Structure formats: C-alpha cells, structure tokens
Amino acid sequence: NRLFAIGGWDGASYLASVESIDLAHPDPSWRKEPDMRTARSYSSATRTTLESGQDGGIVVMGGWDGLSSDRLDTVEFLDVRGAARSWTQLTPMRSARYGGGLVLA
C-alpha cells in the first residue's frame, strides 16, 4: 500500500529523487527513497511481483533528462523488499522513448 513519486520536473531541473507514502498508515507521511541513477521526467513505471506474489520492486524506463536532445533508453529497477532499497541499472531498451506505457504481463 505504498505509493511512489518518481522523478519529474520541479520547474528548475529534472529529478532523480524518489519519495513514498504508506497509505495504510494511520498518520501517513512522505519519506525519502534512494535516488534513481538517472534524472528523468516523462518516464514510465510499473510494479513488479515475485513468483511468490510478494512485491519485487519498481521498474522505471525511458523519459527525458532535459540535458540531451535524445530521449532516454535507460531502464532501472528499485528493489523494495526490506529496508536496504537500491536501484539497479537494467539492459537499455532498443529504442529510446518518453511518455510511453509500461505493463508487466
């Protein structure tokens, strides 16, 4: 029941920051999560699950870093199991993109 805010644009710069909030907590508040390796906006994200049905993590792909004229082909994974959360760079996509959809099937 945790909601994640991932990257984006704050009006001055593109963000690598991540925050989350536990919606099931009686007094929910936002907490800082590890920053992504790549600042990005216009990206797509989806939740992953393990074969056991447990939360596995979050995959974020594509977007734009505001620095280059090219869109991003980068893909990152946040392992949300336990307190020691960290981002891992995954294999880049064949085509860079932003504003696309992402579905785990």
C-alpha positions, -999 to 999 in steps of 0.1 A, spaced: 0 0 0 29 23 -6 26 50 -33 58 62 -50 65 96 -67 94 90 -91 115 117 -109 98 145 -127 104 182 -132 103 208 -104 103 239 -126 141 243 -125 156 209 -130 148 172 -139 147 150 -109 163 117 -99 145 118 -65 120 93 -53 96 96 -24 70 72 -10 40 73 13 23 44 31 -14 49 25 -24 22 51 -6 40 79 -29 58 103 -8 90 100 8 88 66 38 109 57 62 111 27 96 96 31 128 99 10 137 68 -10 171 62 -29 175 85 -59 175 69 -93 208 67 -112 193 89 -140 173 121 -135 142 119 -157 108 132 -165 81 118 -189 92 82 -179 70 52 -173 70 29 -143 53 -3 -132 53 -25 -101 68 -60 -103 60 -90 -83 79 -122 -75 66 -157 -83 56 -159 -46 33 -130 -51 55 -107 -29 63 -72 -40 95 -73 -60 101 -38 -69 96 -10 -94 108 -7 -130 113 28 -145 121 32 -182 127 59 -207 119 96 -203 140 127 -208 168 141 -187 164 176 -200 201 177 -210 203 159 -243 183 162 -274 177 125 -273 152 106 -252 164 80 -227 168 43 -234 177 36 -198 158 11 -175 162 10 -138 149 -14 -111 142 -5 -74 142 -34 -51 115 -25 -25 120 -56 -3 134 -48 31 149 -15 44 180 -16 22 165 -3 -10 187 3 -40 184 10 -78 200 -14 -104 206 -4 -140 190 -29 -164 196 -36 -201 188 -5 -221 158 -6 -245 164 -9 -282 146 24 -288 148 55 -267 114 69 -258 95 92 -234 58 93 -225 53 57 -234 34 30 -214 49 1 -194 30 -30 -184 41 -62 -167 23 -92 -181 
